[in-house]
């Protein structure tokens, strides 16, 4: 690689890095990631933690005491018995002395409960009362037919299924849950960054062509050096942004108990992260090559979306299959698709995270992926060499053939 390649590479990277759009998008994305990772604390900070007083008009025989016993551990609801009229209870609610009141009654041996409040938007309170009343109903009806509490508990106790994997070195359920969460996060990141930065390459090439700068560049540097300079420059830019956002998310998640337990952030599997980086980079190179080649046959910026559509659909299809594979990683369809180079970055990475994939399968999939990238490089460089000099409207995929033929002239 000569100095001209490095000029294109560094110019692409530094220009985009210093742009206001890159800075603003990075900060906003990092802020969103931070907000999502701290969502539990943000909700708690803005929540009204004061207990909500609920008045109870009991027209049954003993339901109030049983309901109060069920809600003792609920820190959000506080019950108070009301022996007065409903009109007085409404006044208490309307003047904010009570949050709401309920009327307990029994009709035809079945409980009838009416809930009154200024509004019924707070479903958490209603759901809490419903659950408690359900338990009271079970207890009351069991008492009528002579069942003891021990018998009731035995009747409603959930069945515990112990899962044992017979395959040697198979992942435990805890490891699978952790891997599933990590794989989902990395798959989503791969999906977003490939689309975002792949289209950036295509847009950059199309913009240069529309301003006729390409003719000047072609006379001073070979198309192949220019192609790889742009791809690697944008690749380094995407990694810079990804590492910053990932670092913010990682540090933030370490402070969040809920997300740390959900994602298993106490111990990140190094091998899984390594494979994630490998497939992320190879997937980026694969799709970046396609986007750059298509960008070279586009004459106007307005045509970018039209030509990018098929490549975008490939990325979307890979992501959808990966989401299906999270619940069925051993599916023959998922196994077969993991060896298709355009789907390998997401689907083989998914299989590695969820299963004990044989080494030869990993090596074969990476070999096929690298081979496809090499083929696209050879084919793409020839198309790129001719495509950057085409200024007619890109109307069909036949323009690829025309671009190829231009390289022979």
Number of C-alpha atoms within 10 A of each C-alpha: 6 8 9 15 19 16 13 21 23 18 15 22 22 14 12 16 18 10 10 10 11 16 13 11 12 17 15 13 14 20 15 14 19 19 15 16 24 20 15 14 15 12 10 10 10 8 9 10 10 10 13 17 18 25 25 22 22 19 14 14 10 10 20 20 13 16 20 20 12 18 18 12 10 14 11 16 20 18 21 15 15 17 13 9 9 14 8 12 22 19 12 16 19 14 10 13 15 20 21 24 24 21 17 19 17 14 8 6 8 10 15 13 14 10 15 16 17 12 8 11 9 9 9 10 17 14 11 16 19 13 14 18 22 15 13 21 17 13 16 16 13 15 13 9 8 10 13 12 13 8 12 14 10 10 9 8 9 8 6 6 6 6 8 10 10 7 8 7 9 14 17 12 13 10 14 15 16 21 24 18 17 23 26 19 13 18 23 16 14 24 21 15 19 24 19 12 20 27 23 18 27 28 25 17 28 26 20 18 24 15 11 15 12 18 13 9 14 15 9 9 15 14 21 18 18 21 26 21 22 25 27 19 22 24 24 18 19 21 15 15 21 18 11 15 20 17 13 16 20 16 13 18 23 18 13 17 14 16 19 17 13 15 21 19 19 10 9 13 15 9 11 18 16 11 18 23 16 15 21 23 16 18 25 24 23 23 23 29 26 21 27 28 28 28 31 31 34 31 25 20 17 12 17 22 14 12 20 20 10 11 19 19 11 14 20 16 14 21 22 13 17 29 19 13 19 20 11 14 21 13 12 10 12 21 17 13 19 25 21 16 23 22 24 26 32 30 31 29 27 28 23 21 28 25 16 13 13 9 10 9 15 19 11 12 19 20 14 17 24 17 13 16 23 14 12 19 21 13 14 26 24 21 26 29 23 24 29 25 20 19 15 11 12 21 12 10 11 9 20 21 12 15 23 19 14 17 15 8 6
